[in-house]
Amino acid sequence: MDQPAPAAASPGRAYKALTTFFDEHENEVLNIEILPPAFPPPDGICMQEGLNLGVPKETLVAAFIEARQIFSENIKQGPHSIEAYKATRPILLLDPEHLTAANFLKRRLEHLQSRSQSQPQTIYHHTLHTHLTFQTTILTSPLHRQTKSPTLWHHRFWLVKHHILPNILLPNHLPPNRLPPNPSSPGLDVQEFLQSELNVICKSGERHPKNYYAFQYARRLFNLVLAQRSVDEVEVVHMKEVLQMMRSWCSRHPSDISGFSFLAWLLHHTKNVEDRRRVVDRVVGYALSVGLANESVWWFVRTVLADGTVGEGEGGKEILGVLVGWLRERGGKSHGGGEERGEIGVEERVRQTVEWVGRYGILQPSSTADS
């Protein structure tokens, strides 16, 4: 005989369960998933395993209702209200565009920062770290709307610009007792932080393909860092490692135009021409070796070849020559198989790329394959 389904959680129980779990793991990035109706939790509220949390949509809605009521009742007390602060977590988890909750978090951080001028900064740094950690949880969990939330990504940029990077980029302008946002990582530097943020961005890009808002945040973040450094100091960011990471990610996600667009943007902001050429050369080599016909790949290749990103000298001409030679070796024969299904195959993509660069680019191919 089938067991009866567990009763749906009341708003109070749902809110308490989620808040308790978040409090217990406030310094850890969690993985939150929405459970389908076919997998109800035994207690009717949620399923927990380590840092993984499975929540039915009904539980999340119930917790949101309770959180919204608690938030409305306590926000009048001002930014120092702990209850209002805790209520923002279920609210933003269900509704990432809740501007009132996001703005309350800003006011709370500003309030704690102003208090820290005359008092120990432990509470301020603790709140800053736990808030950034929880936001990372929302942006990297398999939650479709949340990972592409313009409000959350804009809020994260505000958080980084006003409360995190000043601790890292301008140590000489800070009071002697000013600590990094995470007290457990006092040695955090720019490279570590950018690498960490890029991991968050790429993970979010995997959760929601073509995540424009995530990669737009990446552009704004890098612009912010580079604008506060001299030309010589830009190399401290170790752009080689960043380029390698993004090139590898794009190779694993060849249909992601947002990722390739950001990679092209990174190349434009890389001083070393040889580093730029090496990235493009490896993308082309990989695409030809596995027969990638994805439009995003070849948009990237033709764009960086045409606009001189890889230089106007032998480096760019060599890559273009590889494409022309590859077409010549094929002799007009198609081996991609895509054409049979009405798709554009890799040979046609390469041909279009060579013709496009020849027509609009500063590089001119020495010769092209016959049509």
Buried (B, 14 or more C-beta within 10 A) or exposed (E): EEEEEEEBBBBBBBBBBBBEBBEEBBEEBBBBEBBEEEEBBEBBBBBBEEEEBBBBEBBBBBBBBBBBBBBEEBBEEEBEBEBBBBBBBBBBBBBBEBEEBBEBBBEBBBBBBEBBEEEEBEEBBBBBBBBBBBBBBBBBBEBEEBBBBEBBBBBBBBBBEEBBBBBBBEEEEEEEEBBBBBEEBEEBBBBEBBBEBBBBBBBBBBBBEBBBBBBBBBBBBBEBBBEBBEEEEBEEBBBBEBBBBBBEBBBEBBBBBBBBBBBBBBBEBBEEBEBBBBBBBBBBEBBBEEBBBBBBBBBBBBBBBBBBBBBEEEBBBEBBBBBBEBBEEBEEEEEBEBEEEEEBBBBBBBBBBBBBBBEEBEBEBEEBBEE
